[in-house]
Amino acid sequence: MKKITHFFALTVACALALSFSASLQAQNKKAKTWETEKAAKLKPATAEEKEKISAAIPAKTTAQPKKGRKLLIFYRCEGYIHTAISIANHALPEMGKKTGAYTADVSDDYAVFTKDNLAQYDAILFNSTTHLKFPKPEQRAAILDFVKGGKGIVGIHAAGDCFHAWPEGAALMGGLFSGHPWTAGGTWAFRLDEPKHVLNQAFAGKGFWHQDEIYQYQPTTFAGPENLRIIVSLDMTKKDVSDKLSDPKFDNHNKAFKPGKREVPVTWLREYGKGRLFYTNLGHNKQTYWVANVMQHYLDGLQYAFGDLEADATPTAKAKKVKAALAPEKKP
């Protein structure tokens, strides 16, 4: 009888333990929603960070806005959440306010993507959004109709890791993420493929060094120079940049690419229907938002997307060949 009682007690204890474990797992799974994750990871800019951002924002626009412009900044993530999102959510509206280039709404709700709601905006900016999964197909259609009809799309950093489940969206943005051997803690060399291009004026015709995380793009999804005007790339003449192509620590990132010479674009633009796209991979690190020339680069790209700043979007493969401006030999 004692053995039966002991066995029964053990059985009950095991059942309770399994039930408790399952309950914990369910709670943890339930806890990892977008709402809980953004609350944990997206911290507001501090007073000190706001001061740095303010100092880096351009004093004025490059082009006079043709009319009052309105920007929709979307920042939802279904994949990795970049902590710099909240910094950009402060910096970008402030830049519009200070320069008079635009006003901005900030949202993470898929419900904003309707034809009627989007009609009030001149451009949509995807702020390091990842793996978006639109609940309704008409939301995707509203975005494509928006840009094809003459409006603008802007992608910052992880907007290139966004439309894995939407081929038309990936084609619009110009490429999909395929690793980042050039990690956030490194300072990397950048070349200006188009030193005199109006959207590169922030860099005064010179290549530069900058600390950020830089993506490469799946060969099968990257729209390439036949479709994109590529204006900034990694400077592969610098050994610490090119060495990442053969670093065994990043084999999982590099296995999709053929051995040998490789170009890694960073900023590009394109015409899409009657509309315009500006994409730049800069923006992983929050410090990027208090680098003055990068903020100018963002502003000029936004003004191009709005249609206020004229810029040559002839695909690189069809454009007149120019000599690239390489980064200085030594890091600053």
Backbone hydrogen bonds, N-H to C=O, Kabsch-Sander energy under -0.5 kcal/mol:
donor,donor_aa,acceptor,acceptor_aa,energy
5,T,1,M,-2.5
6,H,2,K,-2.8
7,F,3,K,-2.7
8,F,4,I,-2.6
9,A,5,T,-2.4
10,L,6,H,-2.3
11,T,7,F,-2.5
12,V,8,F,-2.5
13,A,9,A,-2.5
14,C,10,L,-2.8
15,A,11,T,-2.4
16,L,12,V,-2.6
17,A,13,A,-2.5
18,L,14,C,-2.8
19,S,15,A,-2.4
20,F,16,L,-2.7
21,S,17,A,-2.6
22,A,18,L,-2.6
23,S,19,S,-2.1
24,L,20,F,-2.4
25,Q,21,S,-2.5
26,A,22,A,-2.3
27,Q,23,S,-2.4
28,N,24,L,-2.9
29,K,25,Q,-2.6
30,K,26,A,-2.6
31,A,27,Q,-2.5
32,K,28,N,-1.3
33,T,31,A,-2.1
37,E,33,T,-2.7
38,K,34,W,-2.8
39,A,35,E,-1.5
40,A,36,T,-1.5
41,K,37,E,-2.2
42,L,38,K,-2.5
43,K,41,K,-1.1
50,K,46,T,-2.5
51,E,47,A,-1.8
52,K,48,E,-1.9
53,I,49,E,-2.6
54,S,50,K,-2.6
55,A,51,E,-2.1
56,A,52,K,-1.2
56,A,53,I,-0.6
57,I,53,I,-1.3
71,L,103,T,-2.8
72,L,123,A,-2.4
73,I,71,L,-0.6
73,I,105,D,-3.2
74,F,72,L,-0.6
74,F,125,L,-3.0
75,Y,107,S,-1.8
78,E,130,T,-3.2
79,G,130,T,-0.6
82,H,80,Y,-0.6
85,I,82,H,-1.7
86,S,83,T,-0.8
88,A,84,A,-2.5
89,N,85,I,-2.4
90,H,86,S,-0.8
90,H,87,I,-0.6
91,A,87,I,-2.9
92,L,88,A,-2.6
94,E,90,H,-1.7
95,M,91,A,-2.2
96,G,92,L,-1.8
97,K,93,P,-2.2
98,K,94,E,-2.9
99,T,95,M,-2.2
100,G,96,G,-1.5
101,A,96,G,-0.5
102,Y,96,G,-0.8
103,T,69,R,-2.2
105,D,71,L,-2.6
107,S,73,I,-2.9
110,Y,108,D,-0.6
112,V,109,D,-2.1
113,F,110,Y,-2.1
114,T,112,V,-1.8
118,L,114,T,-2.7
119,A,115,K,-1.1
120,Q,117,N,-1.3
121,Y,118,L,-2.0
122,D,70,K,-3.2
123,A,70,K,-1.1
124,I,152,G,-2.1
125,L,72,L,-3.3
126,F,124,I,-0.5
126,F,154,V,-2.9
127,N,74,F,-2.8
127,N,125,L,-0.9
128,S,126,F,-1.2
128,S,156,I,-1.6
130,T,76,R,-0.6
131,H,161,D,-2.0
132,L,162,C,-0.8
139,Q,136,K,-1.6
140,R,136,K,-0.8
141,A,137,P,-1.9
142,A,138,E,-1.9
143,I,139,Q,-1.4
144,L,140,R,-2.3
145,D,141,A,-2.7
146,F,142,A,-1.8
147,V,143,I,-2.0
148,K,144,L,-2.7
149,G,145,D,-1.7
150,G,147,V,-1.6
151,K,146,F,-1.7
152,G,122,D,-1.9
153,I,276,R,-2.5
154,V,124,I,-2.6
155,G,278,F,-2.3
156,I,126,F,-2.2
157,H,280,T,-2.5
159,A,156,I,-1.3
160,G,157,H,-1.9
161,D,129,T,-0.5
161,D,158,A,-2.3
162,C,159,A,-0.7
164,H,162,C,-0.5
166,W,163,F,-1.4
169,G,166,W,-0.6
170,A,166,W,-2.1
171,A,167,P,-2.4
172,L,168,E,-2.1
173,M,169,G,-2.5
174,G,170,A,-2.0
175,G,170,A,-0.8
177,F,160,G,-2.4
178,S,179,G,-0.6
178,S,216,Q,-2.4
182,W,214,I,-0.8
183,T,181,P,-1.3
186,G,183,T,-1.9
188,W,186,G,-0.6
188,W,210,H,-2.6
190,F,208,F,-3.2
191,R,233,S,-2.7
192,L,325,A,-2.6
193,D,191,R,-0.8
193,D,231,I,-1.1
194,E,231,I,-1.3
197,H,194,E,-1.6
200,N,197,H,-2.3
201,Q,198,V,-1.0
203,F,200,N,-2.2
204,A,201,Q,-1.7
205,G,200,N,-0.6
206,K,203,F,-2.1
207,G,326,L,-1.1
208,F,190,F,-1.6
210,H,188,W,-2.2
212,D,186,G,-1.0
212,D,210,H,-0.7
214,I,182,W,-2.6
214,I,212,D,-0.5
216,Q,179,G,-2.0
218,Q,176,L,-3.1
221,T,218,Q,-1.4
222,F,218,Q,-2.2
223,A,174,G,-2.8
227,N,224,G,-2.0
228,L,224,G,-2.3
229,R,269,L,-2.8
230,I,228,L,-0.9
231,I,229,R,-0.5
231,I,267,T,-2.2
232,V,267,T,-1.5
233,S,191,R,-2.0
234,L,264,V,-2.4
235,D,189,A,-2.5
236,M,234,L,-1.2
238,K,235,D,-1.5
239,K,237,T,-0.5
241,V,238,K,-1.3
242,S,238,K,-2.3
243,D,239,K,-2.7
244,K,241,V,-1.1
245,L,242,S,-1.8
246,S,243,D,-1.5
247,D,243,D,-0.6
250,F,247,D,-2.3
251,D,248,P,-1.5
253,H,250,F,-0.9
254,N,250,F,-2.1
255,K,251,D,-1.7
257,F,254,N,-2.0
266,V,232,V,-3.2
267,T,232,V,-1.8
268,W,279,Y,-2.4
269,L,229,R,-1.6
270,R,277,L,-1.8
272,Y,275,G,-2.5
274,K,148,K,-2.0
275,G,272,Y,-2.3
276,R,151,K,-1.6
277,L,270,R,-2.9
278,F,153,I,-2.1
279,Y,268,W,-2.6
280,T,155,G,-2.3
281,N,266,V,-2.2
288,T,285,N,-1.4
289,Y,286,K,-1.5
290,W,287,Q,-1.8
291,V,288,T,-1.6
292,A,290,W,-0.6
295,M,291,V,-2.2
296,Q,292,A,-2.1
297,H,293,N,-1.9
298,Y,294,V,-2.5
299,L,295,M,-2.4
300,D,296,Q,-2.7
301,G,297,H,-2.1
302,L,298,Y,-2.6
303,Q,299,L,-2.7
304,Y,300,D,-2.0
305,A,301,G,-2.3
306,F,302,L,-2.5
307,G,303,Q,-1.0
307,G,304,Y,-0.5
308,D,303,Q,-2.2
309,L,303,Q,-1.7
310,E,308,D,-0.6
313,A,311,A,-0.5
316,T,228,L,-2.4
317,A,225,P,-2.6
318,K,315,P,-1.9
319,A,315,P,-1.1
319,A,316,T,-0.6
325,A,192,L,-2.3
326,L,324,A,-0.7
